[in-house]
Amino acid sequence: MKLLLLGGSGMQAESIVLDLLEIDSENFSEITLAARNAAKLKARAEKINNPKIKWETIDIQNDFEGLVDLIRKHDVVCNAANTPTIYTVVQAALEARVMLVGLEAVAQEVFAPGAPCDEFGFIEKPFYDELNEKFIKANTGACVGWGYIPGITTFLGRMIADKYDTIDTMIWSFASVSKGDKLLFSETPKEMIWLHHQEGIKLLDGKMVKFDPKKERHTTVFPEPIGKVTLQHMSFMSTIPVFNKKYPDKKIKNMDVRLGYWPGYIEMMDFMDSIGMLSDAPKNINGVDIAPVDVFLAGPGVSSAEGLTMQDYGAVKLDVSGIINGRKVSYSADVMGYPQRNLGAMQIITGIPMAVGLQMYATGKLPKVGYNTTIDDCVSPETFFELLSKRGFTVKITCSEDLY
C-alpha cells in the first residue's frame, strides 16, 4: 500500500512515519513525504534513511490540481499539515477518489469558510451529511479525527459515555513531563502563546458558553512521573459540541477540555503575562520598535531546536460522573504515552494515534466509503486502544459507585 503523508516535514509527520516503519511496516510498501519546502523534505528523508521513503514538493493551498494528481498516485493520503489545509485536502481526496485518513476533522468555520455554523463557529450537521453523500457517490472514503483532540479524547469519551444513562460532567485534561531538562517551549512558541490568550468555550449547566480562559485555573493529578499539574481551559474545543450532539439523550450538563503541558508551565506563563512579556504590541526603545514577546522568546532556555528532541511522557485524563441504573457513578481514565524514538509529548500523544488510524485502515478496520470521523460508531475504541498499547501506551480506568 502506497501512503502519501502531507505535511511531511513537520513534527507530527515525523512521529507517524517512524511508527509506521517500526510497527507492522509490511502494510506500507512506500511512504511519500510531501510539503512545500524541498530542503526540509530532503533532510527528513535522509535522516530517516529508509528505501520506502520518497518525497515530493506540493503547495497544498495554492496548487489544488497538483495536489489531486499527487494524491491519485497513492492508495491512501494522510493529512498532517497545518489546520488551514484541512478542508482543501478533504476536497482533493474526494476529487482524486483516494481514501483520506487525517488528524483533524472539518469541525469549525475557520477550516471551511462559508460552511453553515452555529453561533460558536462550529459546523452544523447538514454540512457533514452533504459531504458524506459526496463521498458515497464517489465510492471513496475519509476517516478523520485522529490524534489527541480529537482522537484519544474521542475514543476515551465514547468508551465511558456509552455506559451512562445520564451524564453530569465530562472533563478531559492533558499534561506531560520530560525525562531531562525541559525548555519552556517544545512546540511552536508563538502558537502556544496564542493559545494561552484565546477565548474559551465549555458546556456549563447544559449551555455552551464563552469565557476568558485566564480567569480559571484547575489542579489535576496525573500518573507518575507527571504528578500534580495546573491546567487552563483549551480554546476552540470541537470535542464539546460533538459529544453534546452525539449523546442528546444523556443530557450532559458540563464539559470542559483542559491543558497543562508540564508542571509549572501555566504558572510561568501567567507570570510572564502579568509583567507584559507575552505582548506582541511594539514598544519604542531608544528609537527602535521592539515587541516584548520577541525579547522573551530570544531569552536563553526558552525555545530552540533542542526542545523538539526531548524525551517526553504525555498523558490524557478523562473524568466522568453521572447516573447508571439509578446509581451515581464516577469514572476516571488515564492514557499514558511513554518516551520513545526521541519524540516530544505532543508527537507521542498526537502522531502515534494517527499512525494507529493508518494501520487500522491498512488492515480493513475502517469504513472505506463515506465521510466518517472517530466519533462515529463505525470506528472501534477497543481496537484503537489495543493497537495503542502495542506502542507502549497504558490505559487505566477506575470506577466508583454510590447509591443515588
C-alpha positions as CSV (number, residue, x, y, z in Angstrom):
1,M,0.0,0.0,0.0
2,K,1.3,3.4,-1.0
3,L,0.9,6.3,1.5
4,L,1.0,10.0,0.9
5,L,1.9,11.9,4.0
6,L,1.1,15.6,3.7
7,G,2.9,18.0,6.0
8,G,5.7,15.5,5.6
9,S,8.5,17.8,7.0
10,G,6.5,18.6,10.2
11,M,6.7,17.3,13.8
12,Q,3.6,15.0,13.6
13,A,4.7,13.5,10.3
14,E,8.0,12.5,11.9
15,S,6.3,10.6,14.7
16,I,3.8,9.0,12.2
17,V,6.4,7.8,9.7
18,L,8.8,6.4,12.4
19,D,5.9,4.4,13.9
20,L,4.8,3.0,10.5
21,L,8.4,1.9,9.7
22,E,8.8,0.2,13.0
23,I,5.5,-1.5,13.8
24,D,3.7,-3.6,11.2
25,S,5.8,-2.0,8.5
26,E,4.8,-4.6,5.9
27,N,1.5,-2.8,5.5
28,F,3.1,0.1,3.6
29,S,5.3,-0.5,0.6
30,E,6.0,3.2,0.0
31,I,5.6,6.4,2.1
32,T,5.9,9.7,0.3
33,L,6.5,12.8,2.4
34,A,5.0,15.9,0.8
35,A,5.3,19.6,1.8
36,R,6.4,23.0,0.3
37,N,10.0,23.1,1.5
38,A,12.2,20.8,-0.6
39,A,15.2,21.3,1.7
40,K,13.4,20.2,4.8
41,L,11.8,17.2,3.0
42,K,15.2,16.1,1.7
43,A,16.8,16.4,5.1
44,R,13.9,14.5,6.7
45,A,14.2,11.7,4.1
46,E,18.0,11.5,4.6
47,K,17.6,11.4,8.4
48,I,15.1,8.5,8.2
49,N,17.3,6.7,5.7
50,N,14.8,4.0,4.6
51,P,14.3,2.9,1.0
52,K,10.5,3.1,1.4
53,I,10.7,6.9,1.9
54,K,10.1,9.2,-1.0
55,W,9.4,12.9,-1.1
56,E,7.6,15.4,-3.3
57,T,7.1,19.1,-3.0
58,I,3.5,20.5,-3.1
59,D,1.8,23.8,-2.1
60,I,-1.4,22.4,-0.7
61,Q,-3.3,25.7,-0.5
62,N,-2.2,27.1,-3.9
63,D,-1.9,24.1,-6.2
64,F,-5.2,22.2,-6.0
65,E,-4.8,20.4,-9.3
66,G,-1.2,19.3,-8.5
67,L,-2.4,18.1,-5.1
68,V,-5.2,16.0,-6.7
69,D,-2.7,14.5,-9.2
70,L,-0.2,13.7,-6.4
71,I,-2.9,12.0,-4.3
72,R,-4.0,9.9,-7.2
73,K,-0.6,8.2,-7.3
74,H,-1.2,6.7,-3.9
75,D,-3.6,4.3,-2.2
76,V,-4.3,6.4,0.9
77,V,-3.5,10.0,1.9
78,C,-2.8,11.2,5.4
79,N,-3.0,14.9,6.2
80,A,-0.7,16.0,9.0
81,A,-0.3,19.6,7.6
82,N,-1.5,22.7,9.5
83,T,-5.1,23.4,10.1
84,P,-5.9,25.8,7.2
85,T,-5.3,22.8,4.8
86,I,-7.9,20.6,6.3
87,Y,-10.9,21.2,4.0
88,T,-8.7,21.6,0.9
89,V,-7.3,18.1,1.4
90,V,-10.8,16.7,2.0
91,Q,-11.9,18.2,-1.3
92,A,-8.7,17.0,-3.1
93,A,-9.0,13.4,-1.8
94,L,-12.7,13.4,-2.9
95,E,-11.7,14.6,-6.3
96,A,-8.9,12.0,-6.6
97,R,-11.2,9.3,-5.1
98,V,-8.5,8.2,-2.7
99,M,-9.0,7.2,0.9
100,L,-8.2,10.1,3.4
101,V,-7.1,9.4,7.0
102,G,-6.4,12.7,8.7
103,L,-5.5,14.2,12.1
104,E,-8.4,16.7,12.3
105,A,-12.0,16.8,11.3
106,V,-13.7,19.7,9.4
107,A,-15.2,21.0,12.7
108,Q,-15.1,24.8,12.6
109,E,-15.8,27.6,10.2
110,V,-12.1,28.5,10.0
111,F,-11.5,25.1,8.3
112,A,-14.3,25.5,5.8
113,P,-15.2,29.2,5.2
114,G,-18.8,29.6,4.2
115,A,-20.0,26.4,5.8
116,P,-23.2,26.6,7.9
117,C,-22.1,27.2,11.5
118,D,-23.7,27.8,14.9
119,E,-23.1,30.9,17.0
120,F,-19.8,29.5,18.3
121,G,-18.4,28.8,14.8
122,F,-18.9,25.0,14.8
123,I,-20.1,23.5,11.6
124,E,-23.7,22.2,11.5
125,K,-24.8,18.7,10.7
126,P,-26.3,19.3,7.2
127,F,-22.8,20.2,6.0
128,Y,-21.5,16.8,7.1
129,D,-24.5,15.0,5.6
130,E,-23.8,16.6,2.3
131,L,-20.1,15.8,2.5
132,N,-20.9,12.2,3.4
133,E,-23.2,11.9,0.4
134,K,-20.5,13.2,-1.9
135,F,-18.0,10.6,-0.7
136,I,-20.6,7.8,-1.1
137,K,-21.4,8.9,-4.6
138,A,-17.7,9.0,-5.5
139,N,-17.4,5.5,-3.9
140,T,-14.5,6.7,-1.8
141,G,-13.9,7.4,1.9
142,A,-12.5,9.6,4.6
143,C,-11.9,8.8,8.3
144,V,-10.7,11.9,10.2
145,G,-10.1,13.0,13.8
146,W,-7.1,11.0,14.9
147,G,-4.5,12.2,17.3
148,Y,-5.1,13.7,20.8
149,I,-8.0,16.1,20.3
150,P,-9.9,14.6,18.6
151,G,-8.5,11.0,18.8
152,I,-7.6,9.7,22.2
153,T,-10.1,12.1,23.8
154,T,-12.8,10.9,21.4
155,F,-12.2,7.2,22.0
156,L,-12.0,7.6,25.7
157,G,-15.2,9.6,25.8
158,R,-17.1,7.1,23.7
159,M,-15.9,4.1,25.8
160,I,-17.1,5.6,29.0
161,A,-20.1,7.8,28.0
162,D,-21.8,4.7,26.4
163,K,-22.1,3.2,29.9
164,Y,-24.2,6.1,31.3
165,D,-27.9,6.8,31.3
166,T,-27.4,10.5,32.1
167,I,-24.1,12.4,32.4
168,D,-23.4,15.3,34.8
169,T,-19.8,16.1,33.9
170,M,-17.1,15.1,31.4
171,I,-13.6,16.7,31.8
172,W,-10.7,15.9,29.6
173,S,-7.2,17.0,30.7
174,F,-3.7,16.9,29.2
175,A,-0.2,17.2,30.7
176,S,3.3,16.0,30.0
177,V,6.8,15.9,31.6
178,S,10.3,15.4,30.2
179,K,12.9,12.8,31.2
180,G,15.5,15.6,31.1
181,D,15.7,19.4,31.4
182,K,12.7,20.9,29.7
183,L,12.9,24.1,27.7
184,L,9.8,26.3,28.2
185,F,8.5,25.6,24.7
186,S,8.9,22.2,23.0
187,E,6.5,23.2,20.2
188,T,6.0,26.4,18.1
189,P,6.4,29.1,20.8
190,K,4.1,31.8,19.2
191,E,1.3,29.2,18.7
192,M,1.5,28.2,22.4
193,I,1.4,31.9,23.5
194,W,-1.6,32.5,21.1
195,L,-3.4,29.5,22.7
196,H,-2.7,30.9,26.2
197,H,-4.8,34.0,25.3
198,Q,-7.7,32.6,23.3
199,E,-11.3,32.8,24.4
200,G,-12.5,29.5,25.8
201,I,-15.7,27.5,25.1
202,K,-17.3,25.0,27.5
203,L,-20.6,23.4,28.4
204,L,-21.9,24.8,31.7
205,D,-25.3,23.7,33.1
206,G,-26.3,22.4,29.7
207,K,-25.4,25.5,27.8
208,M,-22.4,26.4,25.6
209,V,-20.7,29.5,27.0
210,K,-17.7,31.6,26.1
211,F,-15.3,32.7,28.8
212,D,-11.8,34.2,29.4
213,P,-9.6,31.1,30.0
214,K,-7.1,33.1,32.1
215,K,-9.7,33.6,34.8
216,E,-9.9,30.0,35.9
217,R,-7.2,27.5,36.8
218,H,-7.5,23.9,37.9
219,T,-5.2,21.4,39.5
220,T,-5.2,17.7,38.4
221,V,-3.1,14.8,39.5
222,F,-1.8,12.6,36.6
223,P,0.1,9.3,36.8
224,E,3.7,9.5,37.8
225,P,6.1,10.8,36.8
226,I,3.9,13.7,35.7
227,G,2.1,14.2,39.1
228,K,0.2,17.4,40.0
229,V,-0.3,20.0,37.2
230,T,-2.1,23.3,37.0
231,L,-4.4,23.4,33.9
232,Q,-6.1,26.1,31.9
233,H,-9.1,25.7,29.5
234,M,-8.3,24.9,25.9
235,S,-10.0,27.2,23.3
236,F,-12.0,26.2,20.2
237,M,-12.7,22.7,21.5
238,S,-14.9,20.9,19.0
239,T,-14.9,17.9,21.4
240,I,-17.6,19.6,23.5
241,P,-20.3,20.3,20.8
242,V,-19.5,17.0,19.1
243,F,-20.2,15.0,22.3
244,N,-23.1,17.1,23.2
245,K,-24.7,16.3,19.8
246,K,-23.8,12.6,19.9
247,Y,-25.5,12.0,23.2
248,P,-28.6,14.2,23.4
249,D,-30.5,11.6,25.4
250,K,-27.8,11.6,28.1
251,K,-28.5,15.3,28.9
252,I,-24.8,16.2,29.5
253,K,-24.7,19.2,31.9
254,N,-21.0,20.1,32.0
255,M,-18.0,19.6,29.6
256,D,-14.5,21.1,29.5
257,V,-11.1,20.4,27.9
258,R,-8.0,21.5,29.9
259,L,-4.3,21.8,29.1
260,G,-1.4,22.0,31.4
261,Y,1.7,20.9,29.3
262,W,4.1,20.2,32.2
263,P,4.3,21.1,35.9
264,G,5.0,24.8,36.4
265,Y,4.2,25.8,32.7
266,I,0.9,27.6,33.4
267,E,2.3,29.4,36.4
268,M,5.3,30.6,34.4
269,M,3.1,31.8,31.5
270,D,0.8,33.6,33.9
271,F,3.7,35.4,35.5
272,M,5.2,36.4,32.1
273,D,1.8,37.6,31.1
274,S,1.4,39.6,34.3
275,I,4.5,41.6,33.6
276,G,3.7,42.2,29.9
277,M,6.3,39.9,28.4
278,L,3.8,38.0,26.2
279,S,2.5,41.1,24.5
280,D,3.2,41.5,20.7
281,A,2.4,45.2,20.8
282,P,5.7,47.0,19.8
283,K,7.3,49.4,22.3
284,N,9.7,52.1,21.2
285,I,13.0,51.7,23.0
286,N,15.7,54.2,22.0
287,G,14.1,54.7,18.6
288,V,13.6,51.0,17.9
289,D,10.2,49.3,17.9
290,I,10.5,46.0,19.9
291,A,7.7,43.6,20.9
292,P,8.1,42.3,24.4
293,V,7.2,38.8,23.3
294,D,10.2,38.7,20.9
295,V,12.5,39.7,23.7
296,F,11.1,36.9,25.8
297,L,11.4,34.3,23.1
298,A,15.1,35.3,22.5
299,G,16.0,34.5,26.0
300,P,18.2,31.6,27.0
301,G,16.4,28.3,27.7
302,V,13.1,29.5,26.3
303,S,12.9,27.8,22.9
304,S,15.3,26.2,20.5
305,A,15.6,23.2,18.1
306,E,16.7,21.1,21.1
307,G,13.2,21.4,22.6
308,L,12.0,19.3,19.7
309,T,14.1,16.3,20.6
310,M,13.3,15.9,24.3
311,Q,12.1,12.5,25.6
312,D,8.7,13.1,27.0
313,Y,5.8,11.4,28.8
314,G,2.3,12.5,27.7
315,A,-1.0,11.8,29.5
316,V,-4.7,12.3,28.7
317,K,-7.2,12.1,31.6
318,L,-10.9,11.9,31.4
319,D,-13.2,12.3,34.5
320,V,-16.9,11.4,34.1
321,S,-19.8,11.5,36.6
322,G,-23.4,10.7,36.1
323,I,-26.1,8.0,36.6
324,I,-26.0,4.4,35.6
325,N,-29.0,2.2,36.5
326,G,-30.1,4.5,39.3
327,R,-26.6,4.8,40.9
328,K,-24.3,7.8,41.0
329,V,-21.2,6.6,39.2
330,S,-17.8,8.2,38.6
331,Y,-15.2,7.0,36.1
332,S,-11.6,8.2,35.9
333,A,-9.5,7.1,32.9
334,D,-5.8,7.8,32.2
335,V,-4.0,7.1,28.9
336,M,-0.2,7.4,29.3
337,G,2.3,7.6,26.5
338,Y,6.0,6.8,27.3
339,P,9.2,8.2,25.9
340,Q,10.1,6.6,22.6
341,R,12.0,7.4,19.4
342,N,13.3,10.7,20.8
343,L,9.8,12.3,20.4
344,G,8.2,15.2,22.2
345,A,5.0,14.6,24.2
346,M,2.6,16.1,21.6
347,Q,4.2,13.9,19.0
348,I,3.6,10.9,21.1
349,I,0.1,11.8,22.1
350,T,-0.9,13.1,18.6
351,G,1.2,11.5,15.9
352,I,1.3,7.9,17.1
353,P,-2.6,7.7,17.3
354,M,-2.6,8.9,13.7
355,A,-0.3,6.0,12.8
356,V,-2.7,3.6,14.6
357,G,-5.5,5.0,12.4
358,L,-3.5,4.3,9.3
359,Q,-2.8,0.8,10.4
360,M,-6.5,0.3,11.1
361,Y,-7.2,1.3,7.6
362,A,-4.5,-0.9,6.1
363,T,-5.9,-3.9,7.9
364,G,-9.5,-3.3,7.0
365,K,-10.7,-2.0,10.3
366,L,-12.1,1.4,9.0
367,P,-15.0,2.1,6.7
368,K,-13.8,2.7,3.1
369,V,-16.8,4.7,1.8
370,G,-18.4,7.9,3.2
371,Y,-17.1,10.7,5.3
372,N,-16.5,9.4,8.8
373,T,-14.9,10.6,12.0
374,T,-13.6,8.9,15.2
375,I,-16.8,10.0,17.0
376,D,-18.8,7.6,14.7
377,D,-19.6,4.1,15.9
378,C,-18.0,2.6,12.8
379,V,-14.6,3.0,14.4
380,S,-13.8,0.7,17.4
381,P,-12.3,2.3,20.5
382,E,-11.3,-1.1,21.8
383,T,-9.3,-1.9,18.6
384,F,-7.7,1.6,18.8
385,F,-6.5,1.2,22.4
386,E,-5.3,-2.4,21.7
387,L,-3.1,-1.1,18.9
388,L,-2.0,1.9,21.0
389,S,-0.9,-0.5,23.7
390,K,1.5,-2.1,21.2
391,R,3.3,1.3,21.2
392,G,3.9,1.2,25.0
393,F,0.8,3.2,26.0
394,T,-1.1,2.3,29.1
395,V,-4.8,2.7,29.8
396,K,-6.1,2.7,33.4
397,I,-9.8,3.1,34.2
398,T,-11.2,3.3,37.7
399,C,-14.8,3.4,38.8
400,S,-16.6,4.3,42.0
401,E,-20.4,3.9,42.7
402,D,-22.7,5.3,45.3
403,L,-26.4,4.7,45.9
404,Y,-28.2,7.6,44.3
